[in-house]
Amino acid sequence: MSRTGSSLIMWGEPETMRNKVKEMTREELYDLVWSEPMIKAAKHFALSDVGLKKICLKNNVPIPGRGYWRKLETGKKVKKTPLPTKIND
């Protein structure tokens, strides 16, 4: 679930997971997925990398492409996709 005003992103099931609903802005999610590989970032929220990717796509948050982290690790030039200003409807 998301709302565009403050770009708040929520996931989880409030009724069954009482204290496990996660909230963050699109900007925070963007910073997270561009700071470490998806599989590591997803573990912060007990999600799979595929689950985190779906949340990113739903909220129009770009994610690093295949090979991004390896290229970065080996000193090759990489391109970081900027965060779009709007969420796709």
C-alpha positions as a printed Julia matrix, in Angstrom:
89×3 Matrix{Float64}:
  0.0     0.0     0.0
  1.36    3.43   -0.81
  0.25    7.03   -0.9
  1.67    9.74   -3.06
  1.52   12.76   -0.71
  4.48   11.91    1.48
  5.48    8.9    -0.62
  4.99    6.51    2.3
  5.4     2.84    1.43
  3.88    0.19    3.7
  3.89   -3.57    3.44
  2.91   -6.43    5.69
 -0.43   -7.38    7.11
 -1.45   -5.1     9.98
 -4.17   -7.46   11.26
 -1.93  -10.52   11.56
  1.53   -9.02   11.95
  0.79   -6.28   14.49
  4.35   -4.98   14.97
  5.73   -6.16   11.64
  4.32   -3.54    9.25
  7.21   -1.7     7.64
  7.05    1.92    6.56
  9.53    4.0     4.59
  9.55    6.71    1.98
 10.32    6.01   -1.67
 13.55    7.93   -1.19
 14.58    5.69    1.72
 13.75    2.56   -0.28
 15.71    3.9    -3.26
 18.74    4.64   -1.07
 18.56    1.16    0.44
 18.37   -0.81   -2.81
 21.23    1.2    -4.32
 23.43    0.76   -1.25
 23.59   -3.05   -1.18
 22.48   -6.06   -3.25
 18.74   -6.8    -3.18
 19.22  -10.15   -1.46
 20.97   -8.42    1.46
 18.59   -5.45    1.57
 15.56   -7.78    1.6
 16.84   -9.58    4.71
 16.37   -6.38    6.74
 12.63   -6.89    6.3
 12.38  -10.7     6.25
 11.55  -10.59    2.53
 12.97  -12.36   -0.47
 14.82  -10.34   -3.08
 11.89  -10.99   -5.43
  9.44   -9.62   -2.85
 11.52   -6.46   -2.41
 11.81   -6.08   -6.18
  8.01   -6.25   -6.5
  7.63   -3.5    -3.89
 10.15   -1.36   -5.77
  8.42   -1.89   -9.12
  4.98   -1.16   -7.65
  6.27    2.14   -6.26
  8.32    3.1    -9.33
 11.64    2.77   -7.5
 14.4     1.77   -9.94
 16.7    -1.08   -8.96
 20.25   -1.93  -10.03
 20.48   -4.13  -13.1
 22.14   -7.51  -13.34
 25.87   -7.26  -12.89
 25.74   -3.81  -11.24
 27.39   -4.92   -7.99
 30.05   -6.99   -9.77
 30.97   -4.07  -12.03
 31.12   -1.76   -9.02
 33.28   -4.28   -7.18
 35.75   -4.54  -10.06
 36.02   -0.78  -10.53
 34.07   -0.56  -13.77
 31.87    2.41  -14.57
 28.27    1.94  -13.43
 25.17    4.05  -13.91
 22.72    4.75  -11.09
 19.19    5.31  -12.4
 17.7     8.43  -10.79
 14.5     8.15   -8.73
 11.48    9.28  -10.8
  9.43   12.03   -9.17
  6.09   10.23   -9.51
  4.67    6.82   -8.76
  3.09    5.06  -11.75
 -0.62    4.42  -11.33
